[in-house]
């Protein structure tokens, strides 16, 4: 049941932090697992490089809201994956 707190409605959600029902705080849609999945996918190298570059562009587009530099490790992972694939060309 929603309750009123400080003039706004708060709807408490009973979920385990980090569980499947937990809502991401920054709506981060990309994870290190996603990057590794692209790196190891059976797609052609061109397709994988294109996908990784699109992921990088998406994170860079949201960097203005990243005051704590929390996205830097993801950018590092993407850059490393791009470098790995580029070496194979």
C-alpha positions in Angstrom: 0.0 0.0 0.0 1.5 3.4 -1.0 2.2 5.8 1.9 2.7 9.5 1.8 6.1 10.8 2.8 7.3 14.4 2.5 4.3 15.2 0.3 4.9 12.5 -2.2 3.6 9.0 -2.6 6.1 6.3 -1.8 5.4 2.7 -2.9 7.6 0.4 -0.9 8.8 -2.7 -2.8 9.8 -5.8 -0.9 12.7 -7.2 -2.9 16.1 -8.6 -2.1 18.9 -6.2 -3.0 20.7 -7.6 -6.0 18.0 -10.1 -6.6 16.2 -10.6 -9.9 13.4 -8.1 -9.0 15.9 -5.4 -7.8 15.6 -2.3 -9.9 18.9 -0.8 -11.2 19.7 2.5 -9.6 21.0 4.1 -12.8 19.1 2.0 -15.3 22.4 0.7 -16.5 21.5 -1.5 -19.5 25.0 -2.7 -20.3 27.1 -4.9 -18.0 30.5 -6.6 -18.2 28.6 -9.8 -19.0 27.0 -8.2 -22.1 30.5 -7.1 -23.3 31.9 -10.6 -22.8 28.9 -12.1 -24.6 29.6 -9.9 -27.7 33.3 -10.7 -27.5 32.7 -14.4 -27.5 29.7 -14.5 -29.8 29.7 -16.5 -33.0 29.0 -13.4 -35.1 31.6 -12.1 -37.5 34.4 -9.9 -36.2 33.0 -7.0 -38.1 29.6 -7.4 -36.4 31.2 -7.8 -33.0 33.3 -4.7 -33.5 30.3 -2.7 -34.6 28.3 -3.9 -31.6 31.1 -3.0 -29.2 31.5 0.4 -30.7 27.8 1.0 -30.4 27.9 0.0 -26.8 30.8 2.4 -26.2 28.9 5.2 -28.0 25.8 4.6 -25.7 27.9 4.8 -22.6 29.7 7.9 -23.8 26.3 9.5 -24.6 25.3 9.0 -20.9 28.6 10.1 -19.5 27.3 13.6 -18.6 25.2 11.9 -15.9 28.1 9.8 -14.5 29.4 12.1 -11.8 31.1 9.3 -9.9 32.9 7.9 -13.0 31.1 4.6 -12.5 31.0 3.8 -16.2 34.8 3.9 -16.6 35.3 0.2 -15.9 32.7 -0.6 -18.6 34.5 1.7 -21.0 37.8 0.0 -20.1 36.2 -3.5 -20.7 34.8 -2.4 -24.1 38.1 -0.9 -25.1 39.9 -4.1 -24.2 37.4 -6.2 -26.1 37.8 -3.9 -29.2 41.6 -4.2 -28.9 41.4 -8.0 -28.6 39.2 -8.3 -31.7 41.3 -5.7 -33.6 44.5 -7.8 -33.0 42.8 -10.8 -34.7 42.2 -8.9 -37.9 
